Structures are given as structure tokens and as C-alpha cells.
Amino acid sequence: MSLIDPRAIIDPAAVLAADVEVGPWSIIGPGVEIGEGTVIGPHVILKGPTRIGRHNRIYQFSSVGEDTPDLKYKGEETRLVIGDHNVIREGVTIHRGTVQDRSETTLGNHNLIMAYAHIGHDSVIGNHCILVNNTALAGHVHVDDWAILSGFTLVHQYCHIGAHSFSGMGTAIGKDVPAYITVFGNPAEARSMNFEGMRRRGFSEEAITALRRAYKVVYRQGLTVEQALVELAEASAQFPEVAIFRDSIQSSTRGITR
């Protein structure tokens, strides 16, 4: 029995592993590569150049690898690269890159992209991230590993969302979110750190305590960012987790959410 529904339309220039499943009325264009164990549901549109790895699942009505609506885009050949073990739910839209930036939009491994989320051109999503329903990332957004963006979160272009961070529902992010930080509101404000997420991922109590102190240095002592970075230097040398927090602040180009 064929794993490809006869009602699907697959361009001869697409390359699918032998065990890829494709549902009815899906359209797969030229320049699309799909790795083993991946399941493409019904009514999915895949446009290339797009490379999709192994054991992904893409649900109905998603549009993956389409041209960006960015007005700078003039039809240049750009890419979308998706890793392994991702779940892309109903109605998700993911656009390819632009030559003005990376020429590539990238989605890592083990991510859950929930219904009607949007990933804009040249964005980079790490591993183990969750984008909840209707989250929308403008172009050039970077989301680091284990970040969770709750439903209807909006992220402005060029923002950097740090590892293990968390946004509440309906949050509007216009500045960088440092690693571990929990943000809420419109505009987004830092409320705490994602301590519960850290515990679930096996962070030691010593590391969590050190991060709690680091949060107070940045957000509770009235210091400038530069002063806070100096204060965090010693703890960063002792705890790699604090070093990640400090580095995410130091590397910010848009200013951090405070």
C-alpha cells in the first residue's frame, strides 16, 4: 500500500524518503527534500527550496517554505531548513529567508509549533522550543533552546528570545528577552525567571539559587545594565547557567526587556 495518497500532488523534482507519508490534497513543490519517517497531513503546502529532516509531522492547512511578503524580497533563491522530530500543527505558516539577512529560515529539533503560529523570514528557532497557538514571529527573530512562547505572543523583528525563557499569553515583545526570564504584558515586562521550567529540566538547586540572585542584580537593585554585568562576573565564572544569563544580556542589540 502506498504511503502517498493518490490525491496528493508531488513535483517530480521533490525528493522524499521511501517511508514518507503524504495525505490527500497536499502539494509538494520542486526543491523540497523530506527525510525518513516524516508524515505530511492533508491539505499541506510545501514549497522549496526547503529541507525537512526525519520524523517530523506536519498537520493540515500548514504552509511551509513559502516566499516571504517582505517587500525587499525579489524572488531570489532562499531556503528553509527544518531539523528532526518537530511537530507543526494546523495552519502554521513558515517563510523562507531573504538575501538581505541569512538567506535561510531555520527550525531545529524537537520543537512543537502549535496551531496558527507564524515563523517569519530569516528566523532561527533552536531545539525543544514551544510556540503556542497564534504566536507570531516577525522576520529575523532568534529563539534559543527550551524557550516557551504562550498563545498570541507577538515578537518584533530582530528580537532575541533567550534559552529557557517564557512569555505569558498575549505578550508583545519588542526588546530582547534574556535567558531564563519570564515576561508578560504589552509591552512585555520581566516578572521573574522560569524556575519551574528549570526544575523540570534538572537544574540543580544551587544553580537555581545563583540565578535567583543574578535576577535580583539585574532587575531589583536599580543598576544600569553595564553595572549589573560587572556584578555578575564572579557568579558567571562559578556557574555556567549564570554565564548564559549574563552573555544573553551582554550580546543584546535591541536592549533587554526589564
N, C-alpha and C positions, 0 to 999 in steps of 0.2 A: 504493500500500500504506500502510495506517495505521501511524503510529508509536506508537499506543496499543493495547496488547494488549486484545482484547475481554473478557478475564477480569479486567481492572483495574476498580476501582470509583472513579469520579471524581464528586464532588458538582458539580451544575450551578453552584454559587456559587464554585467554584475557577476561577482564571484561569491558563491555560497558554499560553505562546507556541506558535506554529504548529508548530515543529520539535522540541518536547519529546518525548522518548521515555519511555514508561511500560511496565514489564514486567508479566507476569501476576500476579494476586492482590495487587497493590498497592492501597492505599486512600488516596485524597486527599480530605481533607475541605473544608468551606467555609472561606473566608478564607485559602486557600493561593494564593499567586502564584508562578509559576515562569517564569524568564526563558529566553531563547532558547539553544538548544544544550545544555540540561541533560538528563541521562539518569537516569531513576529506574528502578532494577532491580526484580526481582520481590520480592514479599513485603515491601514497604516501607510504613510507615505515616507519613503526613504530616498533621499537624493544625494548624489555624490559630487565631488569626492568625499566619501565617508568610509571609515574603517570601524567596524563593530567587532569587539572581541568575543570571547567564549562565554557561554552560559548566561547570556543576558535574556531578559524578557521585556518586550515592548508591547504595550496594550493598545487597544483600538483607538482610532482617531488621532493618534500622535503624528506629528510632522517633524521628521528628524533629518537634519542636513540641508535644510532649505537655505536659499540666498538670504542674506541679511537685508532688512529695509534701510540700513544706514545709507544716507544719501551719498557718502563717499564711495560706496561700492559701485563699481562699473563693470561687473561681470568677470573680474579676474578669477583665476582658479585658486580657490582656497579650500580648506579641509575641516572636517570634523573627525575627531578620534575618540572613540569610546572604548574603555577597557573591558574588564571581565566582571561577571556576576552583578550586574546592575539591573534594577527593576525600574522601568519607565512606565508610569501608569497612564490612565486615559487622558487624551487631549493635550499631552505635553508638546511644547514646541522648543526645538533646539536649532540654532542657526550656526552656519559655518563662519569662519573668521574673515578678516579683511587684511589686505596687504599693508594697510597703514599701521597695523599692530603685529600680531603673531602669524597671521595667515591661517590660524588654526584655533578652533574651539576644542577644549579637551575635557573629557569626563573620565575620572579614574576608575577605581574598582569598588565593588560592594556598596554602591550608592543606591538610595531609594529616592526617586523623583516622583512625587505624588501628583494627583490629577491636576491638570491645567496649569502646571508650573511652566515658567519660561526661562530658558538659559540663552542670553544674548551672545552676540558675536564676540569672539576672542576671549570668552570667559574660560577660566580654569577651575574645575571642581576636583578636589582631591579624592580621598578614599573614605568610605564609611560615613559619608555625609547624608543628611536627610533634608530635602526641600519639601515642605508640607504643601497641601493644596493651595494653588493660586499664588505661590511665591513667584516673584518676578525679578530676574537679574538683568540689569541693563548691560550694555557691552563692556568688555574689558574688566569684568569683576573676577576676583580671585577668592575662592572659598577653600580654606585649608581643611585637613583631615578632621573628621568627627564633629564638624560643625552641624548644628541643627537650626534651621530657619522655619519658624512656625508659620501657620497659614496666613496668607495675604501679606507676608513680609515683602517690602519693596526695597531694592538695593540700587543706589545711584551708580552710574558708570564710574569705573576706575577704583571703586572701593575694594578694600581687602578685608575679608572676614577671617579672623584668626582661628587656629585649631581649638577644638573643644568649646567653642563659643556657642551661645544660644540666644535666639531672639524670640520675644513673645509675639502673639498673634497681632497682625496689623501694624507691625513696627515699620517705620520708614527710616532707612539707614542712609545717611548722606556723608558720613565720615568712616574712617577705618575702625573696625572693631578688634581690639587686641585679643590675643589668645585667652581662652577661658572665660571671657567676660559675658555676662548676661545683660541684654539690652531690651528695653521696652519703650513704646511710645512713638509719637510723631511730633517733632523729630525724636529720634532714638536717644535715650539716656541710659547710662550704665547704672544698673541696680545692685549687682553683686557679681559673684563668679558662679560658674556651673559646677558647684561642688557635688551635687548628686550625680551628674554625669561622670565626674572624676572617680567617684567611689565605684560606680558600676563598671568602670574600665580598669579597676585595680590599682588606682593611685594609692600610695602609702599615706597614712595619717600624717607622717612627718612632712611629706611633700605638700599635702593639702594645707597644713598649718602654715608652712612657709609661703604658700600662695595667698593665704588669707592675710598674712602680714604685708605681702607685696601689694595687694589690692588697697590696703589702708594707706600705704605710702603714696600711691598714685592718686587715689580718689578721696582720701579723708584728711590729709594733712595740709591742704592748701598750697602744695608745692607746684612750681611750674613743671612741665614735662622734663625739661633738662635737669632740674634739681632732683626729680624723682628717679631719673635714670642713674644719677650718681649714687643715690641712696640704695638702689637695688643691686649695685655692682657686687657687693660682698655675698649676698644671698644667691646671686646668679652663679657665682663660682662654686657654691656649695650644692645647689640644687639645679639639675638640668631643666626641671619644669619651670623654675623661676627665670632661667636664662631664656626659655622660649617666650615667656611673657614679656620680658624686657626687650628681646630682639624684635618682637612684633610691634612694640611701641617705637623703638628706635628706627625701624625701617619704614614707618608710616610716611606717606607722601601727601595725604589729604588731611592730616590731623586726626586725632583719635576721638572716638565717642566718649564723652565724660558726663 
